[in-house]
Amino acid sequence: MNPHDICYGAGFDPRFPGELRPHQIAATQKYIDLRKTLSDEEYRAQIPPVPANVEPNGTYAEMKEIGSGSRDWTEGQWDFYRWMYCRLVEDVEQQIGRILTALENSGLADHTIVVFTSDHGEMGQSHGLVFKSRLFEEATRTPLIISGPGVKKGVVDSKSLTSGIDLVPTLCDLAGIPVPENLSGKSLKPVLTGQTDKIDREYIIVESSSGYQINDGRYKYTAFTRGDKEASLMDILTDPGEMADKVDDPAYVAEKERLHGLLMKEIKKITEQAPAEK
């Protein structure tokens, strides 16, 4: 589960729930204990740097119930959070190593597709926030690493817009199984095998508990479903840290209207396809 459960298990912080499951306590307690064995010099050398976009972005100011209070942490608490997060990621990497070693020893590695991904990211102090739920890049961008027969080594795709809906068609395609026609996703096989350097897609849709977002690779328009703010528009080409909301900027009216129209069509599709409540 970790580093996901770090938000519940950072036992040094009294704001977290007092009644934790044993595995949640153990996962983070060992690093609380490890920190005590390190000199200050050793510890400081292991702490990742503070994000460049650490200053708050007011876009989510109206939604304080989501991870509220995280901006009130001391510098020491922030440092410990970032340090522990990296240690928990290392735990995940060790478990991945166990799986890959077992796969290699089984003799099936040359006939197996391996996928590493995640369901969401982590704010990690960007904008003074932690956890997920925000539709910022830190929370919505996830790792996607694929290897296996026919997949070229060293291919890094920084051009394609992709999301979790592409996993099933990609795996079917790589395994030689017909891709069901009713799926919304696209197969990434052409990129993975070097046939092309980009998947043809105009935009992707992202959802969270705070709203819906459309991302065309440069602009991100969000329609909020909670809080007092109706929408936001980010230009991640000129403002990769998402520090300036362009939703009321006259220079971005055309992009805002274009993306708003596309997003409303997608939201209508989503609501029409949702099963009726009983």
Helices and strands as residue ranges (DSSP letters): H 6-9, H 22-37, H 40-46, G 58-60, G 70-72, H 75-106, G 109-111, E 114-117, G 126-128, H 137-140, E 144-147, G 164-166, H 167-174, H 189-192, E 204-208, E 211-215, E 219-224, E 231-235, G 250-252, H 253-273
